[in-house]
Amino acid sequence: MPTNPQPILYPNVPGRRWDYSSVTFTATGVPVPGIVSIAYSHELKGSAVYAAGSPQKLGTTRGQYTPSCSLDILAEEYENFIFALCALNGTPGSGYGEVRWNLSVAKQDGQGLTLGPLYVDEIRGCKIDKVTKGYKTGPEGLLTKLDLDVMYILENGQSLVTINPASPQFNLG
């Protein structure tokens, strides 16, 4: 659950900042272990509007919203994850790439009395678009790369564009 902005007081004592151990992942509420890297972004790209006879820009269009996400997950955890997606689809072994699910990226550091604020980004309406497996020699664990189709992203409850869930155009499925 997103929290309100927390003021950062300087000097920041004890000076701790988030690292990867501060991040946890859940897919539609279920913990997803084994994600070793993630990259997500979204943009609202408009276009300039010009009129005949004038080189001056008159304005810009609202634009089109484009979210994206990719992640690397340990190979064994990936195998378990796709079984869980098939279960969401209703039939084991059926179409894990056709299931829409939500991915939560939670950042919180500390323990007990030193527990810091919780910030949660929501990557909504995810669907696996591409699976890449490429293994190499070495001491690292085997990884599977997933490219996701995403409907929208909320950054700690905030959206880059106005999203109206009551709108008939709004559909995760």
C-alpha positions in Angstrom: 0.0 0.0 0.0 1.4 3.4 -1.0 2.4 5.8 1.7 2.5 9.6 1.7 5.7 11.3 0.8 8.3 11.3 3.6 10.5 14.3 4.0 14.2 13.6 3.8 16.1 15.5 6.4 19.7 16.3 5.8 22.1 15.1 7.0 20.2 11.8 6.6 21.1 10.0 9.8 21.7 7.1 9.9 22.2 7.7 6.1 20.7 4.5 4.9 19.4 4.3 1.3 17.5 1.6 -0.5 19.4 -1.2 -2.1 18.2 -4.3 -3.9 17.6 -6.1 -0.6 15.0 -3.5 0.2 12.8 -4.6 -2.7 10.1 -7.3 -2.7 7.8 -8.4 -5.4 4.3 -9.8 -5.5 2.2 -10.9 -8.4 -1.5 -10.4 -7.8 -0.8 -10.6 -4.0 1.5 -13.7 -4.1 5.2 -13.2 -3.3 7.5 -13.8 -6.3 11.0 -14.8 -5.2 13.9 -15.0 -7.6 13.5 -11.7 -9.5 17.1 -10.6 -9.8 16.6 -7.5 -12.0 13.7 -5.4 -13.2 13.3 -2.4 -15.5 10.1 -0.5 -16.1 9.2 2.8 -17.6 6.3 4.7 -19.0 6.0 7.7 -21.2 3.4 10.1 -22.5 4.6 11.2 -25.9 2.7 14.0 -27.6 3.2 15.5 -31.0 3.7 19.1 -31.9 0.8 20.9 -33.7 1.5 23.4 -36.5 -0.7 25.3 -38.9 -0.2 26.2 -42.6 1.7 29.4 -43.1 3.4 29.5 -39.7 6.6 27.9 -38.5 5.7 28.5 -34.9 4.4 25.6 -32.9 0.7 26.1 -31.8 0.7 23.5 -29.1 1.0 19.8 -28.5 -1.4 16.8 -28.4 -2.0 15.0 -25.2 -0.1 12.1 -26.6 -0.2 8.3 -26.2 0.7 6.5 -23.0 3.3 3.7 -23.4 4.3 1.6 -20.4 6.8 -1.2 -20.5 8.5 -3.7 -18.2 11.1 -6.4 -18.4 12.7 -8.6 -15.7 15.2 -11.3 -15.1 14.1 -14.2 -12.9 16.0 -17.2 -11.7 15.2 -20.2 -14.0 13.7 -22.5 -11.3 11.5 -19.7 -9.9 10.4 -18.9 -13.4 9.2 -22.5 -13.9 7.2 -22.3 -10.7 5.8 -18.9 -11.7 4.4 -20.0 -15.0 2.7 -23.0 -13.3 1.0 -20.4 -11.0 0.0 -18.3 -14.0 -1.6 -21.4 -15.7 -3.6 -21.9 -12.5 -4.8 -18.3 -12.7 -5.9 -19.1 -16.3 -8.0 -22.0 -14.9 -6.2 -25.0 -16.4 -2.8 -26.4 -15.7 -0.6 -26.2 -18.8 -2.7 -23.7 -20.5 -1.7 -20.3 -21.9 0.4 -18.6 -19.3 1.1 -15.9 -21.8 -2.6 -15.0 -22.0 -3.0 -14.3 -18.3 -3.1 -10.7 -17.1 -1.8 -10.1 -13.6 -0.5 -7.2 -11.4 3.1 -6.9 -10.3 3.9 -4.9 -7.1 7.4 -3.6 -6.5 7.7 -2.6 -2.8 10.6 -0.7 -1.4 11.2 -0.6 2.4 14.3 -0.7 4.5 15.1 -1.5 8.1 13.6 -3.6 10.8 11.7 -3.1 14.0 12.0 0.4 15.3 14.2 1.4 12.3 11.6 0.3 9.7 11.6 3.0 7.0 8.6 4.2 4.9 7.0 1.8 2.4 6.8 2.8 -1.2 4.9 0.6 -3.7 4.9 0.8 -7.5 2.2 -1.1 -9.2 2.7 -2.5 -12.7 -0.9 -3.3 -13.7 -2.3 -5.6 -16.3 1.0 -7.5 -17.0 1.1 -10.2 -19.6 4.2 -12.1 -20.7 5.0 -11.1 -24.3 8.4 -12.7 -24.7 10.5 -15.3 -22.9 14.2 -15.5 -23.5 16.4 -18.2 -22.1 20.2 -17.9 -22.6 22.5 -19.9 -20.4 26.2 -19.6 -20.1 29.0 -21.1 -18.1 30.0 -19.6 -14.8 29.1 -19.5 -11.2 25.9 -17.4 -11.6 22.4 -18.9 -11.4 20.5 -19.6 -14.6 18.2 -16.7 -15.6 15.1 -16.3 -17.7 14.3 -12.9 -19.2 10.6 -11.8 -19.5 9.4 -8.9 -21.6 5.9 -7.9 -20.4 3.0 -6.1 -22.1 1.7 -3.6 -19.5 -1.5 -1.7 -19.2 -0.3 1.0 -16.9 2.1 1.8 -14.0 1.4 3.6 -10.7 4.4 5.0 -8.9 3.5 4.9 -5.2 -0.1 5.4 -6.1 0.6 8.2 -8.7 -0.1 7.9 -12.4 1.6 9.6 -15.3 -1.8 10.0 -17.0 -5.3 10.2 -15.8 -6.8 6.7 -15.5 -10.5 6.4 -14.9 -11.4 2.8 -13.9 -15.1 3.5 -14.5 -14.5 4.4 -18.1 -15.7 1.8 -20.7 -12.3 2.0 -22.4 -10.5 0.9 -19.2 -10.1 -2.8 -19.4 -7.3 -5.1 -18.0 -8.5 -8.1 -19.9 
